[in-house]
Amino acid sequence: MVWSCRQARRQANVGEMPQFIHLADDKELASIERNGIRADSETWSHRGVFAVPVLPSYTMTHQWLRELKRRGMKTLSAVQFFLPAREPVFVGSYRDREPISTTASGAVGIFRGHTSPLGLQSFIPRKIAAKEIRRIYTPSQVAGWRYFPDAHGKPPFCGCPYCQRGGIKNRKIREAYEDSFSE
């Protein structure tokens, strides 16, 4: 993922206000409508909010939905908001230790121009105020990936009871792991 700010600006119109989606548990919606999205996630040495730019592809925009549902939330809603084009944000893969620092419009350009944007995420290092929220809706609950992008058809990394604890429908994985020792 080698991108310069100049390439990112060419991909996204800097004059527009980029739209982003934050996925939240339905139980938090009343609080979000009143107070905005709290900057409670701490990563990359900052407190902030995870989000994904609104892209032409519905699947890419809502790619984190299934992975976040693995945490036990029944229904996730999408909170859509606008950011100023020059707002500083971070962009990186979920595996990256060091993300790229860019602008909101640069983040949109990185997502649109990336060969495989699955697993990319944006991080806004501040709270999203309630007045910045434009829309809240419930997307289809089956969009996205689980475990890691392109995981479909690949065995899990580890089937031990510790690694598979608390997962949904993981009994078969644990049983197959235990049976592999008896052979």
PLY file of the C-alpha trace (Angstrom):
ply
format ascii 1.0
element vertex 183
property float x
property float y
property float z
element edge 182
property int vertex1
property int vertex2
end_header
0.00 0.00 0.00
2.27 2.75 -1.26
0.31 5.93 -1.69
1.36 9.54 -1.73
-0.95 12.33 -0.62
-0.92 13.66 -4.19
-2.26 10.36 -5.58
-4.93 10.20 -2.87
-6.09 13.75 -3.65
-6.44 12.87 -7.33
-8.69 9.92 -6.42
-11.01 11.96 -4.17
-12.35 15.40 -4.84
-10.81 17.55 -2.10
-13.66 20.10 -2.27
-16.32 17.61 -1.18
-17.05 16.61 2.40
-16.28 12.88 2.58
-18.85 10.60 4.18
-17.88 7.90 6.67
-19.71 4.99 8.31
-19.22 3.90 11.92
-20.81 0.58 12.91
-22.41 0.62 16.35
-24.51 -1.71 18.48
-28.24 -0.90 18.39
-28.17 -0.57 22.18
-25.93 2.51 21.84
-28.04 4.38 19.26
-30.01 6.56 21.71
-26.78 7.74 23.30
-25.16 8.33 19.89
-28.13 10.40 18.69
-27.93 12.55 21.84
-24.18 12.85 22.39
-22.45 11.72 19.21
-19.89 8.93 18.88
-17.50 8.77 21.83
-13.77 8.58 21.19
-13.39 5.50 23.39
-11.26 3.28 21.17
-7.57 3.69 21.89
-5.24 2.56 19.17
-2.19 3.85 17.36
-1.43 6.06 20.41
-4.66 8.04 20.00
-8.23 7.97 21.28
-10.80 8.13 18.53
-13.46 6.52 16.38
-13.12 3.74 13.81
-14.90 4.34 10.51
-14.91 3.38 6.83
-15.52 5.85 3.97
-18.73 5.47 2.01
-17.63 3.74 -1.18
-19.48 2.77 -4.37
-19.30 -0.87 -3.21
-21.83 -1.69 -0.47
-19.72 -4.67 0.64
-16.54 -2.61 1.00
-18.36 0.11 2.94
-19.90 -2.36 5.39
-17.02 -4.87 5.36
-16.49 -4.85 9.15
-20.09 -5.80 9.97
-19.72 -9.58 10.23
-16.40 -9.39 12.06
-17.87 -7.00 14.65
-20.94 -9.21 15.07
-18.64 -12.00 16.28
-18.34 -10.02 19.52
-21.92 -11.01 20.37
-23.90 -7.97 19.21
-27.25 -8.96 17.75
-27.81 -6.02 15.40
-25.37 -3.39 14.24
-26.44 -0.06 12.78
-24.48 2.23 10.50
-23.97 5.80 11.69
-23.18 7.97 8.67
-21.41 11.30 9.11
-19.48 13.88 7.12
-15.98 15.15 7.84
-14.25 18.24 6.43
-12.03 17.27 3.51
-8.85 18.35 5.31
-9.70 16.67 8.65
-6.69 14.59 9.80
-7.35 10.84 9.96
-5.30 7.65 10.04
-5.67 4.80 7.55
-4.26 1.32 7.86
-4.94 -2.36 7.68
-6.21 -4.05 10.82
-2.78 -5.75 11.00
-0.70 -2.56 10.65
1.24 -1.26 13.58
1.90 2.11 11.93
-0.95 3.64 9.94
-0.72 6.36 7.32
-1.60 9.85 8.50
-3.70 11.61 5.86
-6.78 13.77 5.41
-10.40 12.60 5.20
-10.43 13.05 1.42
-7.06 11.27 1.22
-8.53 8.33 3.13
-11.34 8.05 0.58
-8.74 8.06 -2.21
-6.71 5.34 -0.51
-9.78 3.11 -0.10
-10.91 3.68 -3.71
-7.47 3.16 -5.22
-6.34 0.20 -3.11
-6.16 -3.13 -4.92
-7.89 -4.89 -2.03
-9.50 -2.58 0.53
-10.76 -5.51 2.63
-9.35 -5.09 6.11
-8.61 -1.38 5.75
-9.92 0.95 8.42
-9.92 4.66 9.11
-9.39 6.11 12.54
-10.60 9.62 13.39
-8.63 10.86 16.43
-11.52 12.72 18.05
-15.18 12.43 19.05
-17.87 12.74 16.36
-20.39 15.33 17.53
-24.13 14.64 17.28
-24.57 17.55 14.84
-22.13 15.89 12.39
-24.26 12.73 12.12
-26.37 12.75 8.98
-28.13 9.40 9.07
-28.49 6.19 11.08
-29.71 3.02 9.38
-29.60 -0.75 9.77
-27.65 -2.41 6.94
-27.95 -6.04 5.87
-26.40 -8.07 8.69
-24.55 -10.52 6.41
-22.17 -8.15 4.58
-18.45 -8.41 5.17
-15.97 -11.03 6.33
-15.22 -13.01 9.48
-11.85 -13.71 11.13
-9.84 -12.01 8.37
-10.41 -10.98 4.72
-10.50 -13.93 2.31
-10.85 -16.40 5.20
-13.67 -18.33 3.52
-12.65 -21.94 2.96
-9.44 -21.69 4.99
-9.07 -23.52 8.29
-8.76 -21.44 11.45
-5.28 -20.65 12.72
-5.83 -22.63 15.89
-8.69 -24.81 17.08
-7.73 -25.06 20.73
-10.43 -24.24 23.31
-8.56 -21.07 24.37
-8.40 -19.58 20.85
-11.96 -20.61 20.06
-13.53 -19.45 23.35
-16.74 -17.52 23.12
-17.03 -17.81 19.35
-20.34 -18.43 17.66
-20.75 -21.97 16.24
-17.19 -23.01 17.07
-17.95 -26.41 18.61
-17.13 -28.23 15.33
-13.77 -26.45 15.10
-12.85 -27.45 18.67
-13.98 -31.06 18.10
-11.95 -31.36 14.89
-8.92 -29.97 16.72
-9.29 -32.51 19.56
-9.83 -35.36 17.07
-6.58 -34.46 15.29
-4.65 -35.53 18.41
-6.36 -38.94 18.64
-5.35 -39.96 15.11
0 1
1 2
2 3
3 4
4 5
5 6
6 7
7 8
8 9
9 10
10 11
11 12
12 13
13 14
14 15
15 16
16 17
17 18
18 19
19 20
20 21
21 22
22 23
23 24
24 25
25 26
26 27
27 28
28 29
29 30
30 31
31 32
32 33
33 34
34 35
35 36
36 37
37 38
38 39
39 40
40 41
41 42
42 43
43 44
44 45
45 46
46 47
47 48
48 49
49 50
50 51
51 52
52 53
53 54
54 55
55 56
56 57
57 58
58 59
59 60
60 61
61 62
62 63
63 64
64 65
65 66
66 67
67 68
68 69
69 70
70 71
71 72
72 73
73 74
74 75
75 76
76 77
77 78
78 79
79 80
80 81
81 82
82 83
83 84
84 85
85 86
86 87
87 88
88 89
89 90
90 91
91 92
92 93
93 94
94 95
95 96
96 97
97 98
98 99
99 100
100 101
101 102
102 103
103 104
104 105
105 106
106 107
107 108
108 109
109 110
110 111
111 112
112 113
113 114
114 115
115 116
116 117
117 118
118 119
119 120
120 121
121 122
122 123
123 124
124 125
125 126
126 127
127 128
128 129
129 130
130 131
131 132
132 133
133 134
134 135
135 136
136 137
137 138
138 139
139 140
140 141
141 142
142 143
143 144
144 145
145 146
146 147
147 148
148 149
149 150
150 151
151 152
152 153
153 154
154 155
155 156
156 157
157 158
158 159
159 160
160 161
161 162
162 163
163 164
164 165
165 166
166 167
167 168
168 169
169 170
170 171
171 172
172 173
173 174
174 175
175 176
176 177
177 178
178 179
179 180
180 181
181 182
